[in-house]
Amino acid sequence: MPIELSIIIKKENPLVRRTLWKFYNKKCFYCGNPLDFKNIKIDHLIAKNTPNTEVERIKIIASLPNSFNLDRVFCIIRKFNGRM
């Protein structure tokens, strides 16, 4: 039976957090500055409130299958005053 990845890939999961931190070379996605693991925030590459028509356009441009779930694509960024 296949495993449902959307159940496993949660941005709060410590393994997911550490994997993303290492994938982005321990640097902020936006500014490229080094990040301590304790100071990272996981963010969506495409905002959750992006209109569906724009999400579909992105999928076409990126040659992604229609079933690709952009809601599971994350990056890491620096926390700003603990509010981000």
N, C-alpha and C positions, 0 to 999 in steps of 0.2 A: 504494500500500500504506500503510495507516495506521501511524503511529509508536506504539510501545508506550511510553506515558508513564511507566510504573513503572520503565523502564530509565533514563530521563533524569532523573527527579525523585529525586535522592539528596541527603540532607541534608548530605553532605560536599562536594557540588558548589559551588564558589565562587560561581557565578552564582545558584544557588538560595539560598545563604546571604545574598548581597547583596540579592536580591529580597525575601526575607522581612524583612530588616533595614529596608529602605525601606518595605515594606508596613505594618509595625508602627510607622512613624514614628520609627524608631531608638530605640524604648523597650521596656522589659521588658513582656512580656504580663501578668505577674502584678502587679508593683508600679507600673508606669508610669514608672519612673525612666529617664532617658536612658542609652543603651548605646553604648560605643565598639564599632566593628565587630570589633576584635580580642578583645573580651571577651564575645562572644555565644556562646550554646549553643543549638542547635536541639533542640527537644523536641516530643514528640507532644502534641496537644491531648487525646487520649484514650490512656491508657496501653496499651502493647502487651499487658499481662496482663489487660485488661478481659475478662470472660467474654463469649462470643459472644451470649448472650441479652441482655446489656446493650447491646452494640454494635447488635444488631438493633433494640432498643427506641429507641436514639438515632436510628437511621436513620428510623424511623417518625415520631418526634416532629419531626425536622427535614425531613420530606418528601423524603428522599433516595432515589434509585433503589437497588434492591437491589444493583446492580453497583458502587455507590460504594465506593471503597476508603479507609476511614478511616485506614488505616496510612500514608497519604501526606499527612495533614493535620498541619502543623507550626506552631509558634509559636516566638518567640525569647525567651530568658531570660538573665539575668545569670549568668555563671560564678561559683560560690562556691568560693574557694580551689582552683580548677582541678579540683574533684572532681565537679561536677554534669555 
